[in-house]
Amino acid sequence: MPDCEHCGGYVSERFAQVFADDRGRVLACPNCAANAGIAQTVRRRTG
């Protein structure tokens, strides 16, 4: 089961498919996204 690298919380398979990095790591879940910088990660990936 995927989990958040930032807080260790559970994330769904679908969330992991969308937001995981190229190694399959989820750097932030919806609960800690503001603290872990998920918005910056998404912007960086979309160019």
MODELLER restraints for C-alpha pairs under 7 A, 6 or more apart:
rsr = mdl.restraints
at = mdl.atoms
rsr.add(forms.Gaussian(group=physical.xy_distance, feature=features.Distance(at['CA:2:A'], at['CA:10:A']), mean=6.33, stdev=0.5))
rsr.add(forms.Gaussian(group=physical.xy_distance, feature=features.Distance(at['CA:2:A'], at['CA:11:A']), mean=5.74, stdev=0.5))
rsr.add(forms.Gaussian(group=physical.xy_distance, feature=features.Distance(at['CA:2:A'], at['CA:12:A']), mean=6.74, stdev=0.5))
rsr.add(forms.Gaussian(group=physical.xy_distance, feature=features.Distance(at['CA:2:A'], at['CA:13:A']), mean=6.54, stdev=0.5))
rsr.add(forms.Gaussian(group=physical.xy_distance, feature=features.Distance(at['CA:2:A'], at['CA:16:A']), mean=6.65, stdev=0.5))
rsr.add(forms.Gaussian(group=physical.xy_distance, feature=features.Distance(at['CA:3:A'], at['CA:9:A']), mean=5.42, stdev=0.5))
rsr.add(forms.Gaussian(group=physical.xy_distance, feature=features.Distance(at['CA:3:A'], at['CA:10:A']), mean=4.52, stdev=0.5))
rsr.add(forms.Gaussian(group=physical.xy_distance, feature=features.Distance(at['CA:3:A'], at['CA:11:A']), mean=5.28, stdev=0.5))
rsr.add(forms.Gaussian(group=physical.xy_distance, feature=features.Distance(at['CA:3:A'], at['CA:26:A']), mean=6.65, stdev=0.5))
rsr.add(forms.Gaussian(group=physical.xy_distance, feature=features.Distance(at['CA:4:A'], at['CA:10:A']), mean=6.34, stdev=0.5))
rsr.add(forms.Gaussian(group=physical.xy_distance, feature=features.Distance(at['CA:4:A'], at['CA:11:A']), mean=6.56, stdev=0.5))
rsr.add(forms.Gaussian(group=physical.xy_distance, feature=features.Distance(at['CA:4:A'], at['CA:26:A']), mean=5.22, stdev=0.5))
rsr.add(forms.Gaussian(group=physical.xy_distance, feature=features.Distance(at['CA:4:A'], at['CA:27:A']), mean=5.87, stdev=0.5))
rsr.add(forms.Gaussian(group=physical.xy_distance, feature=features.Distance(at['CA:4:A'], at['CA:28:A']), mean=5.41, stdev=0.5))
rsr.add(forms.Gaussian(group=physical.xy_distance, feature=features.Distance(at['CA:4:A'], at['CA:29:A']), mean=5.57, stdev=0.5))
rsr.add(forms.Gaussian(group=physical.xy_distance, feature=features.Distance(at['CA:5:A'], at['CA:25:A']), mean=6.83, stdev=0.5))
rsr.add(forms.Gaussian(group=physical.xy_distance, feature=features.Distance(at['CA:5:A'], at['CA:26:A']), mean=5.83, stdev=0.5))
rsr.add(forms.Gaussian(group=physical.xy_distance, feature=features.Distance(at['CA:5:A'], at['CA:27:A']), mean=4.97, stdev=0.5))
rsr.add(forms.Gaussian(group=physical.xy_distance, feature=features.Distance(at['CA:5:A'], at['CA:28:A']), mean=6.38, stdev=0.5))
rsr.add(forms.Gaussian(group=physical.xy_distance, feature=features.Distance(at['CA:6:A'], at['CA:27:A']), mean=5.88, stdev=0.5))
rsr.add(forms.Gaussian(group=physical.xy_distance, feature=features.Distance(at['CA:6:A'], at['CA:28:A']), mean=5.58, stdev=0.5))
rsr.add(forms.Gaussian(group=physical.xy_distance, feature=features.Distance(at['CA:6:A'], at['CA:36:A']), mean=6.70, stdev=0.5))
rsr.add(forms.Gaussian(group=physical.xy_distance, feature=features.Distance(at['CA:11:A'], at['CA:29:A']), mean=6.48, stdev=0.5))
rsr.add(forms.Gaussian(group=physical.xy_distance, feature=features.Distance(at['CA:16:A'], at['CA:26:A']), mean=6.05, stdev=0.5))
rsr.add(forms.Gaussian(group=physical.xy_distance, feature=features.Distance(at['CA:19:A'], at['CA:26:A']), mean=6.23, stdev=0.5))
rsr.add(forms.Gaussian(group=physical.xy_distance, feature=features.Distance(at['CA:20:A'], at['CA:26:A']), mean=4.39, stdev=0.5))
rsr.add(forms.Gaussian(group=physical.xy_distance, feature=features.Distance(at['CA:20:A'], at['CA:27:A']), mean=6.96, stdev=0.5))
rsr.add(forms.Gaussian(group=physical.xy_distance, feature=features.Distance(at['CA:28:A'], at['CA:36:A']), mean=5.72, stdev=0.5))
rsr.add(forms.Gaussian(group=physical.xy_distance, feature=features.Distance(at['CA:28:A'], at['CA:38:A']), mean=5.89, stdev=0.5))
